[in-house]
Amino acid sequence: MFQIIEYIKFLWHSKNEHAVHSPFVFDLITKCFYDRTFYPEYNQLHSYRKSLLSDSQIIEIKDFGSGSKVFSSNKRQIKDIAKTSGTSHKRSKLLFRLTRYLNVNNAIELGTSLGIGTYSMALGNQNASIISIEGCPEISRFTSDKFKKLNINNVQIVNDVFSSALQDFKHNKFDLVFIDGHHDKDATIEYFQQLLPNAHNDSVFIFDDIHWSKGMTEAWNSIKNHPQVTVTIDTFFWGFVFFRTEQAKEHFTIRV
């Protein structure tokens, strides 16, 4: 019910590119978000997702986050995880376009899962260096094996809890940070603060499921108000955060 109410509010407040006066955000929306070009890599993303949706292998999930609203057991089939938890095909294409449009060279992802989002970034710039952190050992192993078979060589999957793994990358600078796991208010704010030193002027942070729960929406509002944040874009499922000092602080609600 919370998500339904939030979505109604989102639809009421959301706009398209015609209500945007920031040149940077206008170009991002028209040239990336609304880009209708068919890229050949979309076929690879589709094939990868299709392979997951037909995989009956059962693995045991070790969940460090807020848990699942769908599954009651920790033993799950790959195809069921892909159906309910994986990045949708529409959003995987958006992540591919974003990585390509912003020329992302260094990215970090919290929450590899089955690697749909990871694969999208890897294809978006095949010369990029992508670090993906996954807490569950069996999921980490499964996705690493899949990427080896696909010859994906620009992704490093780290099996560890987020807060611990991030210590190893505290001196890195990232063009893109994708926080796609542990949907909890306090944890989301903690990861944001922990990753702030890794940001530069042109970095983008993407937060998944910002309206998943009351706590996640509160975390999103807290992040929007942070003094280092200048531009945010709420697309309902994802929240985009920018730190461009040349921009006036402004928040956008955009239909994608």
Solvent accessible surface area in square Angstrom, and as a share of the most:
residue,aa,sasa,rsa
1,M,164,0.73
2,F,68,0.28
3,Q,71,0.32
4,I,103,0.52
5,I,87,0.44
6,E,13,0.06
7,Y,90,0.34
8,I,108,0.55
9,K,100,0.42
10,F,16,0.07
11,L,84,0.42
12,W,209,0.73
13,H,110,0.49
14,S,5,0.03
15,K,102,0.43
16,N,50,0.26
17,E,30,0.14
18,H,144,0.64
19,A,47,0.36
20,V,10,0.06
21,H,163,0.73
22,S,11,0.07
23,P,103,0.65
24,F,36,0.15
25,V,0,0.00
26,F,79,0.33
27,D,47,0.24
28,L,0,0.00
29,I,0,0.00
30,T,42,0.24
31,K,118,0.50
32,C,1,0.01
33,F,1,0.00
34,Y,42,0.16
35,D,26,0.13
36,R,192,0.70
37,T,71,0.41
38,F,133,0.56
39,Y,24,0.09
40,P,95,0.60
41,E,38,0.17
42,Y,12,0.04
43,N,87,0.45
44,Q,81,0.36
45,L,4,0.02
46,H,98,0.44
47,S,66,0.43
48,Y,7,0.03
49,R,41,0.15
50,K,131,0.55
51,S,44,0.28
52,L,0,0.00
53,L,65,0.33
54,S,85,0.55
55,D,31,0.16
56,S,61,0.39
57,Q,90,0.40
58,I,110,0.56
59,I,9,0.05
60,E,85,0.38
61,I,13,0.06
62,K,116,0.49
63,D,71,0.37
64,F,91,0.38
65,G,28,0.27
66,S,57,0.36
67,G,36,0.34
68,S,46,0.30
69,K,132,0.56
70,V,101,0.58
71,F,46,0.19
72,S,127,0.82
73,S,58,0.38
74,N,81,0.42
75,K,132,0.56
76,R,27,0.10
77,Q,51,0.23
78,I,0,0.00
79,K,60,0.25
80,D,42,0.22
81,I,6,0.03
82,A,0,0.00
83,K,132,0.56
84,T,68,0.40
85,S,68,0.44
86,G,17,0.16
87,T,17,0.10
88,S,31,0.20
89,H,52,0.23
90,K,124,0.53
91,R,55,0.20
92,S,1,0.01
93,K,53,0.22
94,L,7,0.04
95,L,0,0.00
96,F,2,0.01
97,R,23,0.09
98,L,0,0.00
99,T,0,0.00
100,R,126,0.46
101,Y,80,0.30
102,L,45,0.22
103,N,95,0.49
104,V,1,0.00
105,N,68,0.35
106,N,61,0.31
107,A,0,0.00
108,I,0,0.00
109,E,1,0.01
110,L,0,0.00
111,G,7,0.07
112,T,3,0.02
113,S,29,0.19
114,L,1,0.01
115,G,0,0.00
116,I,6,0.03
117,G,3,0.03
118,T,0,0.00
119,Y,7,0.03
120,S,0,0.00
121,M,0,0.00
122,A,2,0.01
123,L,8,0.04
124,G,10,0.10
125,N,22,0.12
126,Q,115,0.51
127,N,143,0.73
128,A,3,0.02
129,S,61,0.39
130,I,2,0.01
131,I,12,0.06
132,S,0,0.00
133,I,0,0.00
134,E,19,0.09
135,G,11,0.10
136,C,4,0.02
137,P,50,0.31
138,E,58,0.26
139,I,11,0.06
140,S,7,0.05
141,R,139,0.51
142,F,18,0.08
143,T,0,0.00
144,S,31,0.20
145,D,62,0.32
146,K,39,0.17
147,F,7,0.03
148,K,150,0.64
149,K,166,0.70
150,L,77,0.38
151,N,116,0.59
152,I,26,0.13
153,N,139,0.71
154,N,28,0.14
155,V,25,0.14
156,Q,97,0.43
157,I,35,0.18
158,V,29,0.17
159,N,71,0.36
160,D,48,0.25
161,V,54,0.31
162,F,22,0.09
163,S,44,0.28
164,S,51,0.33
165,A,1,0.00
166,L,6,0.03
167,Q,95,0.42
168,D,111,0.58
169,F,24,0.10
170,K,115,0.49
171,H,163,0.73
172,N,57,0.29
173,K,114,0.48
174,F,3,0.01
175,D,28,0.15
176,L,0,0.00
177,V,0,0.00
178,F,1,0.00
179,I,6,0.03
180,D,32,0.17
181,G,13,0.12
182,H,53,0.24
183,H,36,0.16
184,D,55,0.28
185,K,71,0.30
186,D,104,0.54
187,A,8,0.06
188,T,4,0.02
189,I,33,0.17
190,E,84,0.38
191,Y,12,0.05
192,F,3,0.01
193,Q,102,0.45
194,Q,49,0.22
195,L,2,0.01
196,L,19,0.09
197,P,87,0.55
198,N,5,0.03
199,A,15,0.11
200,H,62,0.28
201,N,58,0.30
202,D,80,0.41
203,S,0,0.00
204,V,0,0.00
205,F,0,0.00
206,I,0,0.00
207,F,2,0.01
208,D,15,0.08
209,D,31,0.16
210,I,2,0.01
211,H,18,0.08
212,W,48,0.17
213,S,29,0.19
214,K,133,0.57
215,G,20,0.20
216,M,5,0.02
217,T,18,0.11
218,E,61,0.27
219,A,0,0.00
220,W,5,0.02
221,N,67,0.34
222,S,53,0.34
223,I,3,0.01
224,K,43,0.18
225,N,107,0.55
226,H,41,0.18
227,P,119,0.75
228,Q,100,0.44
229,V,1,0.01
230,T,18,0.11
231,V,0,0.00
232,T,1,0.01
233,I,0,0.00
234,D,17,0.09
235,T,14,0.08
236,F,17,0.07
237,F,91,0.38
238,W,3,0.01
239,G,0,0.00
240,F,0,0.00
241,V,0,0.00
242,F,2,0.01
243,F,13,0.06
244,R,40,0.15
245,T,117,0.68
246,E,111,0.50
247,Q,31,0.14
248,A,80,0.62
249,K,97,0.41
250,E,74,0.33
251,H,76,0.34
252,F,18,0.07
253,T,36,0.21
254,I,1,0.01
255,R,99,0.36
256,V,54,0.31
